[in-house]
Amino acid sequence: MGDVISTHLDESRRHYISEKTGKVLGEFCQFYEEQYGVALFNSIRYEIEGNGGPQSQLLHRKVPLDDRVIISGNLFQYVEENKKWRNRFSVVPHNYGLVLYENKLAYDRGIQPRIVLNSAGYKILTSLDQYLDLVNSSLPGTTPKSGNAPILKCPTQFPLILWHPYSRHYYFCVMTGKEQDKWRAVFQDCMRHCNNGIPEDSKVEAPAFTDAVRMYRQSKEQYGTWDMLCGNEVQVLSNLVMEELVPELKNTIGPKLKGKAQERQRLWIQISDAVYRLVYDQIKAHYDAVVTKCELERPRMESTIRTDMDQIITSKEHLASKIRAFVLPKAEICVRNHVQPYIPSILEALMIPTSQGFAEVREVFFKEVTDMNMNVINESGMEKLGEYMEKLSQLAFHPVKMQSCYEKMDQLKLEGLQQRFDVSSASVFKQRAQILMRQQMDDAVHTFGTLLHQELAKMLGKEELCKSIQRILERVLKKYDYDSSTVRKKFFREALLQITIPFLLKKLAPTCKGELPKFQELIFEDFDNFILVENTYEEVVLQSVMKDIMQAVKEAAVQRKHNLYRDSMVMHNSDPNLHLLGEGMPIDWGEEFGSQPDSDPSAEKRHRARQVVSVIHDDEGALSYEAGAEVLMHQVSQEELGSEELEACPALAAPGSPDSMQGIRGMLVKEFCVETPVPAREEAKEPLTNGTIVQQSGGSEERGVERAAQKAEEGPGSLEHSAPHDAGSPCPVNLGVEEQEAKPAVPTSPAKPPALTAASLLAEGGVEVNRHEPSDKETGEEVSTQAHAEKVESAQPATENSAEVQTQF
């Protein structure tokens, strides 16, 4: 921490933060241990009794993004330590963590990334005004006077800001509006995925954790939805502590912050981030012990449940009948007067955008398959089918193509109902619906691919293939319509319960909650781990409103609103062999249906494993980052350039204007790109933490990077000896924006000869290549040391004018 932050977070205040965190964690763990037994009982009872809903018609795959990268490309990042904008090579792997490398060469060499970020709880902002509004509201009394310099300046008109209520903020920018839209969609997908961080396939731990969080907040008189129930368990608990801690710190630290308004804002962001890290580290160190304790007790509890299942159920029903007699009359009056009149309007507000989003999913899927079918007719039939199906298989995880579906949920407005039912915001329902859309798209694509793969065994001609594709498409769309209706009806029922149950509990609390302890004596001591009075009370309240919710959804289905199917319309075993097909090995379309056979399959497979396989294939000719990065970084240094200097510099006057863009383009330096195959090694896997990890690189590795950079600098002539087979072919040169847009994008064939990269020169020199890939358990960010950053910086290729514009860390 800096001296200023250490002053405000002295030893006594850190001790207070630690005590507060320990107190919250202790109270939560008591709730968790209670809910764990209840969740275990419910799980085993469901396993024995079944009560499953309608069977899904579409197939589901468990690991759709294995060994995939969502997107890779360049972003400009604002580095707060030296207050400079720097060019970063950014990668979003299959676990949706944002990974920032010093440059592309560092990624190819497997050098430790500078930052690995879990975006749970963040918001993506695309304008400085939005960001400043949130910053100004975070610390009262720090709104800058008009005309004062803002907390941040952006060198372009296309910022991308990641804002978090407690943790560090991240600032990026790009060169064009189209790139901004693309990266915004990618960031939103990352947040959507990371916010859903508690695994749903966990039938005991997940419900025990979420119910414990809800019970803890209700014990503090906090009902309703909670926006910060996002991320993994440690992140959620950190948010729970910060929710109580931040208001106290604002009152004690806020008045002591010195300086101008924007400086106080910057200090508060840094202090909040430092506190969040302290809380996070403490919870991470102690939470696993609580989970382990419950896991050790699980075999004993499970044995008791299976042995005494009937007695436990009888005891619970007896308790429920007594609570029902006491609570139900009051609950029914509350439902009739305060909930029932609003159910139709809430349902309609949910149905319109959700159904439009699912209809858009259907339309996007239909369009992609139809376009593929037309390409098969007009081009080369089976020769390109593998390439087309490889792209189609990842459609659900293409943020840009799915954006039109997700945007439909932006229409969800609950303003009139939020205050009445204590709904903090509609974001919880938006993200849940969007996740269901993505899942339904992937199920449809997977089912289509499985059926098509079966059909291809018949060795069809071009015309027969096209007819089969059309027939399979129609078949899958019927299945999609049925599953879509089932998924949406379940979503509507759950959303209505999430909105109304907390409201009813809050209304009934003054008259009912104080009387609940007297029902504890009705539970046998042997079963008190599996039956809780509080949970049984909530089940009774749920039953009081469930009938009205079910009836409202049923009426909407009977009226065929938004293409909902009636519950009586059930498709039983319409495809008895389909689910057997889905249990087979995953289909590798590129491997099985490539346009050309591999000359060396094992070598080619290793080569592809080392590639950055982006689901997003960038068809636009984007402005080159690498060549002009240092020029831009130097010229737009936020703390060094005033408004007069900006006006005097034609390349930076009005950054978004055509003149300034032409100036930046004019400064771009052409560079040669030479690629060689990289020998594959097993990817490094290591857990990611929320703190700072110091990474040291060996001297031989850094010297290898420097030698490769020098060879790339010298151009094609210096590579004649290392790549003699390529001496006759010119190396590609970066094009300007106009030239790239005019040139059509050529899809990469799976059988294309391995491209050469400068990283192979390092492998030839004896330096090992081992690219770092983040694990699925990333929880925060990693930042390498300053010394390591300087070494990597010195290894970058220098342009002719680098002496004038290069900045140091």
VEXBADREN-628628 format. One record per residue (C-alpha): x, y, z. Coordinates in pm, whole numbers, padded with zeros to 5 digits, always signed. Layout:
N
XYZ...
This chain:
809
+00000+00000+00000+00105+00355-00055+00187+00586+00232-00147+00768+00207-00350+00445+00209-00142+00308+00499-00218+00626+00692-00593+00572+00661-00568+00195+00712-00344+00193+01018-00300-00103+01249-00606-00027+01464-00835+00009+01164-00704-00311+01009-00770-00487+01337-01127-00354+01334-01175-00475+00975-01044-00819+01071-01278-00840+01372-01578-00731+01165-01498-00987+00895-01458-01262+01152-01790-01173+01315-01983-01178+00987-01813-01499+00878-01891-01666+01212-02260-01577+01195-02282-01690+00834-02111-02022+00905-02371-02099+01171-02645-02050+00911-02449-02255+00658-02410-02554+00891-02785-02549+00959-02878-02520+00592-02633-02791+00490-02833-03062+00669-03160-02937+00520-03013-02925+00169-02872-03277+00208-03213-03409+00317-03390-03237+00025-03135-03373-00221-03172-03734-00104-03552-03706-00090-03560-03575-00448-03330-03856-00554-03567-04116-00404-03903-03963-00498-03807-03815-00835-04075-03556-00920-03883-03449-01231-04039-03210-01480-04085-03259-01855-03793-03424-02029-03581-03195-02244-03611-03261-02617-03274-03105-02703-02939-03257-02617-02708-03091-02367-02329-03096-02365-02138-03044-02044-01807-02901-02171-01888-02689-02479-01576-02469-02464-01302-02717-02392-00964-02580-02508-01126-02274-02662-01053-01905-02646-01347-01666-02669-01148-01377-02812-00795-01244-02829-00683-00901-02939-00534-00570-02832-00669-00315-02587-00525+00008-02452-00516-00003-02071-00467+00284-01832-00194+00190-01583-00259+00377-01260+00089+00320-01118+00257+00541-01379-00057+00710-01515+00008+00600-01873-00200+00428-02139-00033+00106-02250-00108-00143-02526-00202-00488-02391-00264-00820-02563-00591-00943-02411-00722-01299-02403-01059-01430-02279-01023-01809-02233-01299-02067-02187-01340-01982-01816-01427-01618-01904-01144-01461-01706-00991-01152-01866-00615-01213-01909-00384-00923-02001-00034-00984-02136+00243-00735-02200+00213-00807-02573+00146-01089-02819+00504-01211-02796+00470-01251-02418+00160-01462-02472+00331-01679-02733+00629-01727-02504+00414-01832-02210+00532-01542-01994+00321-01479-01685+00029-01243-01762+00024-00903-01599-00339-00930-01484-00596-01209-01459-00934-01065-01369-01253-01232-01253-01524-00986-01358-01796-01099-01114-01974-00796-00968-01837-00554-01227-02031-00331-01463-01913-00231-01809-01941+00139-01892-01884+00292-02234-01874+00661-02146-01687+00873-01895-02011+01044-01792-02159+00713-01675-01843+00638-01482-01819+00979-01320-02184+00957-01206-02109+00631-01023-01782+00763-00878-01947+01084-00757-02223+00888-00582-01980+00643-00418-01835+00902-00178-02067+01190-00075-01925+01539-00092-01665+01469-00358-01846+01591-00669-01598+01809-00862-01693+02162-00951-01776+02225-01313-01468+02299-01522-01236+02092-01301-01035+01813-01461-01212+01475-01434-01064+01178-01250-00967+01020-01584-00899+01134-01941-00937+00901-02236-00727+00932-02554-01012+00816-02778-01388+00852-02783-01436+00481-02720-01364+00395-02354-01443+00066-02184-01447+00096-01805-01496-00190-01559-01657-00052-01242-01697-00238-00913-01861-00100-00598-01575-00222-00375-01282-00350-00579-01035-00187-00819-01157-00026-01140-01006-00102-01482-00984+00143-01771-00952+00046-02138-01011+00212-02472-01016+00113-02839-00983+00297-03168-01326+00251-03330-01690+00229-03230-01719-00115-03385-01438-00246-03167-01600-00086-02865-01928-00268-02935-01742-00596-02982-01544-00574-02659-01846-00447-02468-02036-00761-02573-01738-00975-02469-01708-00808-02127-02081-00844-02068-02054-01215-02147-01765-01247-01902-01964-01077-01627-02273-01282-01704-02073-01603-01672-01868-01503-01366-02170-01367-01180-02317-01716-01209-02014-01851-01025-02181-02093-00782-02209-02424-00973-02569-02530-01026-02483-02898-01054-02395-02900-00682-02717-03031-00526-02617-02974-00164-02345-02709-00127-02501-02456-00367-02853-02444-00212-02702-02455+00138-02482-02155+00058-02749-01940-00111-03006-02016+00161-02749-01931+00428-02680-01595+00261-03053-01524+00242-03110-01621+00605-02819-01408+00720-02947-01101+00536-03301-01157+00662-03164-01171+01016-03040-00816+00949-03389-00713+00822-03268-00713+00461-03523-00876+00234-03557-00882-00144-03313-00955-00424-02943-00875-00381-02735-00758-00675-02405-00866-00521-02496-01235-00494-02250-01292-00775-01923-01473-00823-01790-01770-00629-01854-01829-00260-01557-01627-00135-01649-01330-00354-02012-01340-00234-01905-01347+00132-01660-01063+00068-01947-00859-00077-02157-00949+00227-01891-00810+00462-01826-00502+00250-02198-00423+00241-02181-00363+00617-01826-00232+00637-01820+00033+00363-02083+00270+00513-01888+00274+00840-01557+00342+00663-01713+00621+00456-01821+00799+00772-01483+00763+00943-01234+00791+00655-01428+01007+00407-01406+01337+00601-01029+01289+00651-00942+01264+00280-00748+01569+00159-00704+01732-00180-00930+01820-00470-01250+01630-00533-01105+01404-00803-00803+01326-00585-01028+01228-00294-01228+01008-00529-00911+00836-00649-00794+00780-00292-01128+00637-00186-01124+00387-00476-00777+00272-00371-00875+00247-00003-01191+00051-00084-00989-00189-00300-00732-00238-00024-01006-00314+00229-01172-00555-00013-00844-00745-00052-00798-00769+00324-01152-00904+00363-01118-01142+00069-00791-01293+00191-00928-01349+00542-01246-01518+00416-01055-01732+00170-00833-01860+00450-01124-01962+00678-01421-02053+00455-01273-02382+00330-01243-02505+00688-01619-02467+00738-01698-02653+00415-01457-02931+00511-01624-02966+00851-01965-03017+00687-01822-03262+00435-01679-03473+00717-02023-03490+00879-02198-03578+00554-02159-03962+00563-02310-03981+00912-02601-03751+00823-02665-03928+00495-02683-04263+00673-02938-04124+00919-03150-03972+00641-03166-04291+00436-03245-04501+00741-03513-04274+00890-03650-04105+00575-04014-04190+00651-03996-04071+01011-03825-03745+00907-04094-03676+00645-04373-03752+00896-04216-03525+01158-04176-03243+00907-04537-03270+00786-04659-03259+01146-04455-02942+01208-04578-02788+00882-04942-02852+00972-04904-02668+01304-04724-02372+01144-04978-02367+00860-05268-02339+01101-05102-02039+01265-04958-01859+00960-05180-01942+00663-05483-01723+00750-05261-01417+00786-05061-01503+00478-05370-01550+00259-05502-01207+00358-05167-01049+00276-05153-01229-00060-05509-01128-00149-05459-00761-00063-05098-00691-00159-04975-00955-00406-05253-01112-00609-05361-00792-00790-05007-00737-00919-04916-01089-01038-05057-01045-01393-04870-00716-01447-04542-00859-01312-04581-01165-01534-04651-00956-01841-04348-00737-01772-04136-01053-01754-04291-01234-02050-04254-00969-02320-03874-00916-02323-03794-01275-02226-04005-01426-02502-03867-01178-02754-03515-01283-02653-03589-01653-02698-03758-01580-03033-03442-01396-03139-03234-01700-03039-03451-01909-03270-03413-01657-03550-03033-01634-03516-03002-02013-03514-03228-02044-03820-03033-01776-04009-02691-01928-03933-02795-02277-04043-02968-02143-04354-02662-01940-04450-02445-02247-04403-02681-02450-04622-02667-02186-04897-02287-02185-04881-02283-02562-04917-02500-02531-05231-02306-02244-05387-01954-02352-05296-01799-02690-05249-02046-02914-05071-01877-03140-04819-01535-02979-04856-01624-02674-04646-01882-02840-04421-01634-02910-04143-01526-02546-04131-01885-02418-04127-01994-02662-03856-01690-02578-03644-01803-02215-03639-02169-02306-03587-02083-02533-03293-01962-02226-03098-02250-01994-03191-02392-01976-02839-02059-01844-02710-02012-01579-02977-02094-01263-02776-02141-01041-03081-02380-01273-03265-02574-01341-02945-02592-00974-02852-02918-00915-03040-03077-01186-02822-02940-01051-02496-03040-00694-02576-03408-00790-02573-03386-00823-02195-03284-00457-02166-03654-00380-02216-03736-00539-01879-03864-00255-01662-03993-00304-01308-03987+00057-01188-04346+00057-01067-04297-00272-00883-03944-00236-00748-04035-00005-00463-04349-00199-00370-04179-00539-00363-03830-00428-00254-03659-00535-00577-03326-00355-00588-03293-00387-00967-03399-00606-01257-03041-00712-01336-03080-01042-01149-03365-01147-01377-03200-01010-01690-02881-01209-01642-03067-01526-01551-03278-01507-01868-02970-01437-02078-02790-01742-01937-03094-01955-02024-03092-01812-02378-02729-01909-02424-02798-02257-02290-03093-02310-02524-02889-02190-02822-02608-02430-02739-02853-02718-02691-03010-02647-03031-02671-02625-03203-02545-02942-03034-02860-03134-03126-02839-03016-03486-02473-03118-03510-02540-03461-03361-02824-03536-03602-02628-03404-03902-02327-03613-03809-02546-03922-03805-02688-03830-04146-02344-03781-04299-02272-04151-04254-02493-04208-04561-02237-04042-04795-02481-03789-04938-02430-03578-05251-02458-03199-05249-02835-03185-05315-02916-03465-05071-02697-03298-04809-02881-02967-04843-03220-03139-04813-03100-03326-04505-02977-03003-04345-03314-02839-04403-03503-03139-04268-03286-03159-03956-03323-02784-03902-03702-02808-03900-03683-03103-03663-03457-02919-03420-03671-02603-03430-03975-02802-03315-03775-02937-03024-03647-02588-02948-04002-02444-02937-04106-02707-02684-03799-02670-02462-03812-02292-02488-04168-02291-02359-04076-02522-02069-03771-02318-01972-03955-01986-01988-04249-02104-01777-04009-02227-01511-03822-01896-01526-04146-01697-01486-04253-01902-01182-03913-01867-01015-03895-01492-01087-04243-01433-00945-04148-01624-00630-03822-01426-00598-04021-01103-00615-04318-01190-00394-04182-01422-00120-03937-01170+00037-04219-00912+00033-04455-01151+00215-04191-01251+00469-04124-00888+00548-04495-00813+00584-04560-01113+00809-04245-01077+01021-04392-00843+01289-04682-01078+01366-04539-01423+01292-04162-01437+01334-04163-01385+01709-04392-01685+01760-04180-01933+01563-03945-02051+01845-04235-02220+02026-04264-02470+01737-03910-02598+01797-04031-02844+02059-04226-03031+01788-03904-03152+01622-03737-03470+01745-03383-03411+01860-03249-03678+01624-03395-03492+01325-03316-03130+01412-03028-03128+01163-03273-03186+00877-03585-02995+00986-03572-02624+01068-03865-02417+01186-03757-02113+00980-03739-02314+00656-04075-02483+00720-04232-02143+00787-04102-02011+00455-04240-02317+00275-04585-02244+00420-04563-01882+00303-04456-02003-00041-04758-02235-00060-04987-01943+00013-04889-01765-00308-04781-02056-00527-05134-02138-00639-05191-01787-00777-04853-01788-00956-04914-02128-01115-05258-02020-01228-05129-01699-01386-04861-01884-01585-05109-02154-01686-05357-01896-01818-05083-01732-02023-05000-02072-02177-05367-02153-02248-05400-01823-02433-05081-01911-02628-04924-01584-02524-04571-01549-02658-04577-01904-02800-04605-02075-02461-04728-02436-02466-04994-02574-02231-04874-02802-01952-05093-03080-02093-04892-03076-02417-04611-03318-02340-04373-03476-02593-04295-03824-02459-04010-04012-02625-04052-03831-02956-03690-03928-03034-03608-04235-02821-03262-04281-02978-03157-03915-02975-03030-03911-02617-02828-04223-02690-02656-04033-02970-02578-03750-02732-02381-03986-02506-02119-04050-02774-01780-03886-02812-01773-03512-02895-01757-03437-03266-01440-03267-03391-01570-03115-03714-01237-02963-03815-01052-03292-03765-01314-03521-03920-01436-03310-04211-01134-03092-04294-01099-02993-04659-00756-03162-04688-00595-03455-04506-00319-03384-04258+00027-03475-04376+00140-03528-04019-00168-03563-03797+00019-03572-03467+00230-03265-03547-00072-03077-03680-00272-03161-03371+00004-03028-03148+00026-02715-03360-00346-02644-03330-00334-02697-02956-00092-02404-02938-00303-02172-03149-00528-01893-03025-00857-02037-03148-01089-01739-03122-01459-01805-03140-01492-01450-03272-01341-01431-03619-01269-01064-03678-01381-00984-04031-01326-00613-04001-01000-00444-04088-00915-00293-03755-00656-00025-03708-00318-00177-03620-00233-00151-03253+00118-00286-03242+00288-00039-03472+00148+00285-03333+00095+00186-02971+00401+00357-02825+00331+00678-03014-00024+00693-02882+00079+00602-02530+00338+00876-02513+00125+01146-02669-00187+01092-02459-00023+01068-02116-00304+01194-01898-00108+01371-01632+00144+01543-01860-00066+01696-02134-00287+01993-02065-00559+02130-02286-00320+02379-02447-00080+02102-02545-00364+01898-02688-00475+02188-02902-00119+02239-03025-00083+01874-03121-00279+01806-03442-00260+01430-03396-00450+01451-03066-00685+01743-03114-01038+01610-03073-00937+01243-03052-01250+01117-03222-01234+01355-03518-01122+01242-03866-00819+01469-03845-00691+01306-03529-00751+00957-03661-00558+01039-03977-00279+01170-03760-00261+00846-03565-00271+00646-03887+00010+00853-04027+00227+00766-03731+00175+00393-03771+00494+00213-03865+00480-00086-04094+00619-00403-03945+00698-00746-04081+00530-01055-03934+00707-01390-03956+00555-01695-03791+00696-02038-03727+00534-02339-03562+00575-02362-03187+00644-02700-03026+00366-02793-02790+00398-02863-02424+00150-02929-02152-00019-02606-02051+00063-02472-01709-00233-02479-01473-00226-02294-01147-00496-02152-00918-00547-01780-00934-00575-01568-00625-00718-01229-00552-00386-01078-00449-00055-00990-00605+00177-01274-00704+00542-01206-00768+00673-01387-01075+01039-01401-01172+01160-01492-01520+01491-01659-01597+01760-01463-01772+01787-01712-02057+01418-01675-02129+01439-01297-02143+01747-01312-02367+01552-01546-02596+01273-01292-02621+01523-01019-02699+01687-01224-02977+01347-01296-03133+01254-00929-03119+01579-00834-03292+01522-01085-03571+01167-00959-03622+01307-00604-03630+01560-00684-03901+01287-00800-04141+01265-01089-04385+01627-01073-04486+01754-01184-04150+01528-01486-04150+01646-01642-04474+01866-01888-04291+01611-01980-04026+01326-02013-04276+01475-02086-04620+01159-02246-04750+00975-01917-04713+01236-01690-04870+01047-01649-05193+00721-01536-05036+00682-01179-04913+00598-01121-04551+00263-00962-04475+00264-00594-04392+00010-00416-04173-00246-00234-04381-00425+00088-04313-00789+00083-04216-00915+00174-04562-00702-00092-04733-00805-00362-04486-01174-00287-04515-01154-00300-04891-00988-00640-04883-01234-00925-04812-01155-01156-04521-01042-01503-04623-01144-01784-04385-00864-01995-04255-00873-02352-04377-00813-02625-04120-00554-02780-04349-00358-02462-04404+00017-02516-04355+00138-02416-04010+00204-02042-03986+00543-01924-03870+00582-01717-03554+00879-01541-03408+00834-01752-03096+00970-02057-03280+01303-01882-03314+01324-01896-02938+01243-02266-02941+01521-02322-03195+01759-02142-02962+01687-02394-02686+01438-02187-02486+01138-02383-02363+00789-02273-02459+00519-02316-02200+00222-02087-02236+00038-02001-01920-00337-02063-01931-00557-01954-01637-00747-02221-01448-01124-02236-01396-01085-02126-01034-00966-01771-01091-01091-01541-00819-00929-01207-00885-00622-01070-01049-00255-01141-01080+00000-00871-01137+00361-00948-01212+00645-00749-01062+00768-00416-01188+01108-00557-01271+00955-00830-01481+00745-00574-01667+01053-00372-01749+01231-00678-01887+00943-00765-02115+00917-00402-02223+01283-00398-02322+01234-00713-02530+00975-00556-02761+01080-00469-03117+01173-00104-03148+01071+00116-03438+01288+00379-03597+01138+00654-03383+01116+00453-03063+01382+00661-02890+01153+00962-02900+00827+00807-02790+00899+00504-02574+00800+00538-02208+00929+00339-01912+00743+00163-01632
